Amino acid sequence: MINSKYQEELVEITRIAPKIVAIIDSERDSPGGVISQDRQAFTRICSDLEIACHVLDRRATENYPDLNLR
């Protein structure tokens, strides 16, 4: 769902909870690499809707052993 096709769903989320944050995996092929166009589109939509969106530096949350996401 991290692409430009779910703008309506994001709008609905902001209606329910006006202050939200999105944290997404970068899925980059290499450190410092470019994120996919789908992810770029998603971050643009978030920006337009005033959703704080952070793209992780590493490929996935599994690559952050110090995070306690449970």
Backbone atoms as SQL, in Angstrom:
CREATE TABLE atoms (id INTEGER PRIMARY KEY, chain TEXT, resi INTEGER, resn TEXT, atom TEXT, x REAL, y REAL, z REAL);
INSERT INTO atoms VALUES
  (1, 'A', 1, 'MET', 'N', 0.812, -1.204, 0.000),
  (2, 'A', 1, 'MET', 'CA', 0.000, 0.000, 0.000),
  (3, 'A', 1, 'MET', 'C', 0.856, 1.269, 0.000),
  (4, 'A', 2, 'ILE', 'N', 2.163, 1.114, -0.139),
  (5, 'A', 2, 'ILE', 'CA', 3.018, 2.295, -0.144),
  (6, 'A', 2, 'ILE', 'C', 3.213, 2.720, -1.592),
  (7, 'A', 3, 'ASN', 'N', 2.217, 3.441, -2.093),
  (8, 'A', 3, 'ASN', 'CA', 2.260, 3.988, -3.444),
  (9, 'A', 3, 'ASN', 'C', 1.214, 5.091, -3.554),
  (10, 'A', 4, 'SER', 'N', 1.001, 5.586, -4.747),
  (11, 'A', 4, 'SER', 'CA', 0.084, 6.712, -4.930),
  (12, 'A', 4, 'SER', 'C', -1.379, 6.302, -5.050),
  (13, 'A', 5, 'LYS', 'N', -1.668, 5.016, -5.034),
  (14, 'A', 5, 'LYS', 'CA', -3.039, 4.539, -5.252),
  (15, 'A', 5, 'LYS', 'C', -3.924, 4.629, -4.018),
  (16, 'A', 6, 'TYR', 'N', -3.352, 4.937, -2.868),
  (17, 'A', 6, 'TYR', 'CA', -4.126, 4.896, -1.628),
  (18, 'A', 6, 'TYR', 'C', -4.319, 6.274, -0.997),
  (19, 'A', 7, 'GLN', 'N', -4.359, 7.288, -1.818),
  (20, 'A', 7, 'GLN', 'CA', -4.532, 8.644, -1.296),
  (21, 'A', 7, 'GLN', 'C', -5.857, 8.790, -0.546),
  (22, 'A', 8, 'GLU', 'N', -6.928, 8.239, -1.088),
  (23, 'A', 8, 'GLU', 'CA', -8.231, 8.350, -0.419),
  (24, 'A', 8, 'GLU', 'C', -8.198, 7.727, 0.972),
  (25, 'A', 9, 'GLU', 'N', -7.513, 6.608, 1.114),
  (26, 'A', 9, 'GLU', 'CA', -7.406, 5.959, 2.411),
  (27, 'A', 9, 'GLU', 'C', -6.614, 6.824, 3.396),
  (28, 'A', 10, 'LEU', 'N', -5.558, 7.454, 2.897),
  (29, 'A', 10, 'LEU', 'CA', -4.784, 8.350, 3.762),
  (30, 'A', 10, 'LEU', 'C', -5.609, 9.562, 4.180),
  (31, 'A', 11, 'VAL', 'N', -6.405, 10.085, 3.269),
  (32, 'A', 11, 'VAL', 'CA', -7.296, 11.202, 3.605),
  (33, 'A', 11, 'VAL', 'C', -8.251, 10.778, 4.712),
  (34, 'A', 12, 'GLU', 'N', -8.796, 9.580, 4.611),
  (35, 'A', 12, 'GLU', 'CA', -9.718, 9.079, 5.633),
  (36, 'A', 12, 'GLU', 'C', -9.017, 8.923, 6.977),
  (37, 'A', 13, 'ILE', 'N', -7.791, 8.432, 6.959),
  (38, 'A', 13, 'ILE', 'CA', -7.039, 8.306, 8.211),
  (39, 'A', 13, 'ILE', 'C', -6.842, 9.673, 8.856),
  (40, 'A', 14, 'THR', 'N', -6.521, 10.685, 8.059),
  (41, 'A', 14, 'THR', 'CA', -6.319, 12.026, 8.633),
  (42, 'A', 14, 'THR', 'C', -7.631, 12.611, 9.154),
  (43, 'A', 15, 'ARG', 'N', -8.739, 12.180, 8.598),
  (44, 'A', 15, 'ARG', 'CA', -10.033, 12.642, 9.116),
  (45, 'A', 15, 'ARG', 'C', -10.284, 12.070, 10.504),
  (46, 'A', 16, 'ILE', 'N', -9.905, 10.818, 10.697),
  (47, 'A', 16, 'ILE', 'CA', -10.112, 10.138, 11.977),
  (48, 'A', 16, 'ILE', 'C', -9.102, 10.611, 13.021),
  (49, 'A', 17, 'ALA', 'N', -7.843, 10.708, 12.611),
  (50, 'A', 17, 'ALA', 'CA', -6.757, 11.097, 13.519),
  (51, 'A', 17, 'ALA', 'C', -5.921, 12.170, 12.814),
  (52, 'A', 18, 'PRO', 'N', -6.134, 13.429, 13.134),
  (53, 'A', 18, 'PRO', 'CA', -5.480, 14.501, 12.382),
  (54, 'A', 18, 'PRO', 'C', -3.961, 14.543, 12.503),
  (55, 'A', 19, 'LYS', 'N', -3.390, 13.965, 13.542),
  (56, 'A', 19, 'LYS', 'CA', -1.929, 13.966, 13.698),
  (57, 'A', 19, 'LYS', 'C', -1.415, 12.541, 13.619),
  (58, 'A', 20, 'ILE', 'N', -0.877, 12.193, 12.467),
  (59, 'A', 20, 'ILE', 'CA', -0.329, 10.855, 12.291),
  (60, 'A', 20, 'ILE', 'C', 1.079, 10.952, 11.707),
  (61, 'A', 21, 'VAL', 'N', 1.809, 9.865, 11.850),
  (62, 'A', 21, 'VAL', 'CA', 3.170, 9.773, 11.330),
  (63, 'A', 21, 'VAL', 'C', 3.284, 8.468, 10.556),
  (64, 'A', 22, 'ALA', 'N', 3.963, 8.516, 9.419),
  (65, 'A', 22, 'ALA', 'CA', 4.230, 7.312, 8.634),
  (66, 'A', 22, 'ALA', 'C', 5.731, 7.036, 8.677),
  (67, 'A', 23, 'ILE', 'N', 6.085, 5.815, 9.011),
  (68, 'A', 23, 'ILE', 'CA', 7.479, 5.372, 8.980),
  (69, 'A', 23, 'ILE', 'C', 7.516, 4.176, 8.047),
  (70, 'A', 24, 'ILE', 'N', 8.264, 4.314, 6.955),
  (71, 'A', 24, 'ILE', 'CA', 8.266, 3.244, 5.954),
  (72, 'A', 24, 'ILE', 'C', 9.684, 2.733, 5.696),
  (73, 'A', 25, 'ASP', 'N', 9.765, 1.452, 5.372),
  (74, 'A', 25, 'ASP', 'CA', 11.037, 0.864, 4.959),
  (75, 'A', 25, 'ASP', 'C', 11.469, 1.533, 3.663),
  (76, 'A', 26, 'SER', 'N', 12.772, 1.691, 3.491),
  (77, 'A', 26, 'SER', 'CA', 13.260, 2.323, 2.268),
  (78, 'A', 26, 'SER', 'C', 13.271, 1.349, 1.090),
  (79, 'A', 27, 'GLU', 'N', 13.507, 0.057, 1.381),
  (80, 'A', 27, 'GLU', 'CA', 13.636, -0.963, 0.338),
  (81, 'A', 27, 'GLU', 'C', 14.717, -0.584, -0.675),
  (82, 'A', 28, 'ARG', 'N', 15.713, 0.202, -0.228),
  (83, 'A', 28, 'ARG', 'CA', 16.817, 0.594, -1.109),
  (84, 'A', 28, 'ARG', 'C', 17.696, -0.614, -1.412),
  (85, 'A', 29, 'ASP', 'N', 18.270, -0.630, -2.598),
  (86, 'A', 29, 'ASP', 'CA', 19.188, -1.700, -2.981),
  (87, 'A', 29, 'ASP', 'C', 20.535, -1.558, -2.293),
  (88, 'A', 30, 'SER', 'N', 20.891, -0.308, -1.952),
  (89, 'A', 30, 'SER', 'CA', 22.173, -0.065, -1.283),
  (90, 'A', 30, 'SER', 'C', 22.026, 1.162, -0.390),
  (91, 'A', 31, 'PRO', 'N', 22.874, 1.274, 0.638),
  (92, 'A', 31, 'PRO', 'CA', 22.811, 2.445, 1.510),
  (93, 'A', 31, 'PRO', 'C', 22.955, 3.743, 0.696),
  (94, 'A', 32, 'GLY', 'N', 22.079, 4.680, 0.963),
  (95, 'A', 32, 'GLY', 'CA', 22.108, 5.944, 0.233),
  (96, 'A', 32, 'GLY', 'C', 21.490, 5.874, -1.148),
  (97, 'A', 33, 'GLY', 'N', 20.981, 4.702, -1.513),
  (98, 'A', 33, 'GLY', 'CA', 20.348, 4.549, -2.823),
  (99, 'A', 33, 'GLY', 'C', 19.025, 5.284, -2.905),
  (100, 'A', 34, 'VAL', 'N', 18.507, 5.361, -4.095),
  (101, 'A', 34, 'VAL', 'CA', 17.243, 6.048, -4.348),
  (102, 'A', 34, 'VAL', 'C', 16.089, 5.116, -3.977),
  (103, 'A', 35, 'ILE', 'N', 15.023, 5.692, -3.399),
  (104, 'A', 35, 'ILE', 'CA', 13.835, 4.887, -3.107),
  (105, 'A', 35, 'ILE', 'C', 12.995, 4.773, -4.378),
  (106, 'A', 36, 'SER', 'N', 12.162, 3.757, -4.432),
  (107, 'A', 36, 'SER', 'CA', 11.350, 3.501, -5.625),
  (108, 'A', 36, 'SER', 'C', 10.375, 4.645, -5.892),
  (109, 'A', 37, 'GLN', 'N', 9.897, 4.700, -7.118),
  (110, 'A', 37, 'GLN', 'CA', 8.928, 5.736, -7.491),
  (111, 'A', 37, 'GLN', 'C', 7.648, 5.619, -6.687),
  (112, 'A', 38, 'ASP', 'N', 7.228, 4.388, -6.365),
  (113, 'A', 38, 'ASP', 'CA', 6.031, 4.209, -5.531),
  (114, 'A', 38, 'ASP', 'C', 6.224, 4.864, -4.171),
  (115, 'A', 39, 'ARG', 'N', 7.382, 4.647, -3.562),
  (116, 'A', 39, 'ARG', 'CA', 7.660, 5.239, -2.254),
  (117, 'A', 39, 'ARG', 'C', 7.792, 6.758, -2.361),
  (118, 'A', 40, 'GLN', 'N', 8.392, 7.243, -3.428),
  (119, 'A', 40, 'GLN', 'CA', 8.477, 8.688, -3.633),
  (120, 'A', 40, 'GLN', 'C', 7.088, 9.299, -3.760),
  (121, 'A', 41, 'ALA', 'N', 6.207, 8.640, -4.509),
  (122, 'A', 41, 'ALA', 'CA', 4.833, 9.122, -4.667),
  (123, 'A', 41, 'ALA', 'C', 4.107, 9.136, -3.322),
  (124, 'A', 42, 'PHE', 'N', 4.311, 8.080, -2.526),
  (125, 'A', 42, 'PHE', 'CA', 3.689, 7.993, -1.210),
  (126, 'A', 42, 'PHE', 'C', 4.149, 9.149, -0.314),
  (127, 'A', 43, 'THR', 'N', 5.451, 9.437, -0.324),
  (128, 'A', 43, 'THR', 'CA', 5.952, 10.534, 0.518),
  (129, 'A', 43, 'THR', 'C', 5.410, 11.882, 0.054),
  (130, 'A', 44, 'ARG', 'N', 5.218, 12.047, -1.259),
  (131, 'A', 44, 'ARG', 'CA', 4.624, 13.300, -1.767),
  (132, 'A', 44, 'ARG', 'C', 3.183, 13.452, -1.290),
  (133, 'A', 45, 'ILE', 'N', 2.421, 12.369, -1.345),
  (134, 'A', 45, 'ILE', 'CA', 1.031, 12.423, -0.879),
  (135, 'A', 45, 'ILE', 'C', 1.000, 12.748, 0.610),
  (136, 'A', 46, 'CYS', 'N', 1.870, 12.103, 1.371),
  (137, 'A', 46, 'CYS', 'CA', 1.935, 12.394, 2.803),
  (138, 'A', 46, 'CYS', 'C', 2.227, 13.877, 3.024),
  (139, 'A', 47, 'SER', 'N', 3.169, 14.406, 2.293),
  (140, 'A', 47, 'SER', 'CA', 3.510, 15.822, 2.422),
  (141, 'A', 47, 'SER', 'C', 2.308, 16.705, 2.096),
  (142, 'A', 48, 'ASP', 'N', 1.609, 16.389, 1.009),
  (143, 'A', 48, 'ASP', 'CA', 0.418, 17.158, 0.623),
  (144, 'A', 48, 'ASP', 'C', -0.653, 17.128, 1.708),
  (145, 'A', 49, 'LEU', 'N', -0.752, 15.990, 2.406),
  (146, 'A', 49, 'LEU', 'CA', -1.776, 15.832, 3.448),
  (147, 'A', 49, 'LEU', 'C', -1.270, 16.220, 4.837),
  (148, 'A', 50, 'GLU', 'N', -0.047, 16.754, 4.884),
  (149, 'A', 50, 'GLU', 'CA', 0.582, 17.159, 6.144),
  (150, 'A', 50, 'GLU', 'C', 0.752, 15.983, 7.105),
  (151, 'A', 51, 'ILE', 'N', 1.099, 14.824, 6.534),
  (152, 'A', 51, 'ILE', 'CA', 1.434, 13.640, 7.312),
  (153, 'A', 51, 'ILE', 'C', 2.953, 13.582, 7.389),
  (154, 'A', 52, 'ALA', 'N', 3.475, 13.554, 8.592),
  (155, 'A', 52, 'ALA', 'CA', 4.928, 13.423, 8.742),
  (156, 'A', 52, 'ALA', 'C', 5.319, 12.030, 8.273),
  (157, 'A', 53, 'CYS', 'N', 6.197, 11.951, 7.294),
  (158, 'A', 53, 'CYS', 'CA', 6.600, 10.666, 6.732),
  (159, 'A', 53, 'CYS', 'C', 8.112, 10.546, 6.792),
  (160, 'A', 54, 'HIS', 'N', 8.574, 9.471, 7.406),
  (161, 'A', 54, 'HIS', 'CA', 10.008, 9.218, 7.513),
  (162, 'A', 54, 'HIS', 'C', 10.331, 7.925, 6.787),
  (163, 'A', 55, 'VAL', 'N', 11.272, 8.002, 5.846),
  (164, 'A', 55, 'VAL', 'CA', 11.749, 6.817, 5.137),
  (165, 'A', 55, 'VAL', 'C', 13.015, 6.345, 5.846),
  (166, 'A', 56, 'LEU', 'N', 13.005, 5.104, 6.300),
  (167, 'A', 56, 'LEU', 'CA', 14.158, 4.568, 7.008),
  (168, 'A', 56, 'LEU', 'C', 15.392, 4.549, 6.111),
  (169, 'A', 57, 'ASP', 'N', 16.552, 4.723, 6.707),
  (170, 'A', 57, 'ASP', 'CA', 17.801, 4.680, 5.948),
  (171, 'A', 57, 'ASP', 'C', 18.102, 3.273, 5.463),
  (172, 'A', 58, 'ARG', 'N', 17.809, 2.295, 6.296),
  (173, 'A', 58, 'ARG', 'CA', 18.093, 0.903, 5.937),
  (174, 'A', 58, 'ARG', 'C', 16.908, 0.312, 5.174),
  (175, 'A', 59, 'ARG', 'N', 17.137, -0.818, 4.580),
  (176, 'A', 59, 'ARG', 'CA', 16.136, -1.450, 3.718),
  (177, 'A', 59, 'ARG', 'C', 14.837, -1.801, 4.446),
  (178, 'A', 60, 'ALA', 'N', 14.941, -2.283, 5.694),
  (179, 'A', 60, 'ALA', 'CA', 13.753, -2.737, 6.414),
  (180, 'A', 60, 'ALA', 'C', 13.953, -2.613, 7.915),
  (181, 'A', 61, 'THR', 'N', 12.853, -2.618, 8.660),
  (182, 'A', 61, 'THR', 'CA', 12.944, -2.493, 10.117),
  (183, 'A', 61, 'THR', 'C', 13.712, -3.644, 10.740),
  (184, 'A', 62, 'GLU', 'N', 13.750, -4.790, 10.078),
  (185, 'A', 62, 'GLU', 'CA', 14.501, -5.929, 10.597),
  (186, 'A', 62, 'GLU', 'C', 15.993, -5.632, 10.702),
  (187, 'A', 63, 'ASN', 'N', 16.441, -4.610, 9.970),
  (188, 'A', 63, 'ASN', 'CA', 17.851, -4.239, 9.975),
  (189, 'A', 63, 'ASN', 'C', 18.200, -3.229, 11.059),
  (190, 'A', 64, 'TYR', 'N', 17.295, -3.028, 11.995),
  (191, 'A', 64, 'TYR', 'CA', 17.512, -2.150, 13.138),
  (192, 'A', 64, 'TYR', 'C', 17.406, -3.002, 14.402),
  (193, 'A', 65, 'PRO', 'N', 18.467, -3.710, 14.756),
  (194, 'A', 65, 'PRO', 'CA', 18.385, -4.646, 15.887),
  (195, 'A', 65, 'PRO', 'C', 18.102, -3.965, 17.213),
  (196, 'A', 66, 'ASP', 'N', 18.387, -2.682, 17.355),
  (197, 'A', 66, 'ASP', 'CA', 18.165, -2.006, 18.618),
  (198, 'A', 66, 'ASP', 'C', 16.733, -1.507, 18.804),
  (199, 'A', 67, 'LEU', 'N', 15.929, -1.582, 17.758),
  (200, 'A', 67, 'LEU', 'CA', 14.535, -1.148, 17.879),
  (201, 'A', 67, 'LEU', 'C', 13.713, -2.224, 18.577),
  (202, 'A', 68, 'ASN', 'N', 12.835, -1.797, 19.426),
  (203, 'A', 68, 'ASN', 'CA', 11.910, -2.716, 20.072),
  (204, 'A', 68, 'ASN', 'C', 10.522, -2.387, 19.539),
  (205, 'A', 69, 'LEU', 'N', 10.156, -3.030, 18.454),
  (206, 'A', 69, 'LEU', 'CA', 8.883, -2.722, 17.776),
  (207, 'A', 69, 'LEU', 'C', 7.755, -3.636, 18.193),
  (208, 'A', 70, 'ARG', 'N', 7.962, -4.389, 19.229),
  (209, 'A', 70, 'ARG', 'CA', 6.894, -5.306, 19.676),
  (210, 'A', 70, 'ARG', 'C', 6.149, -4.729, 20.821);
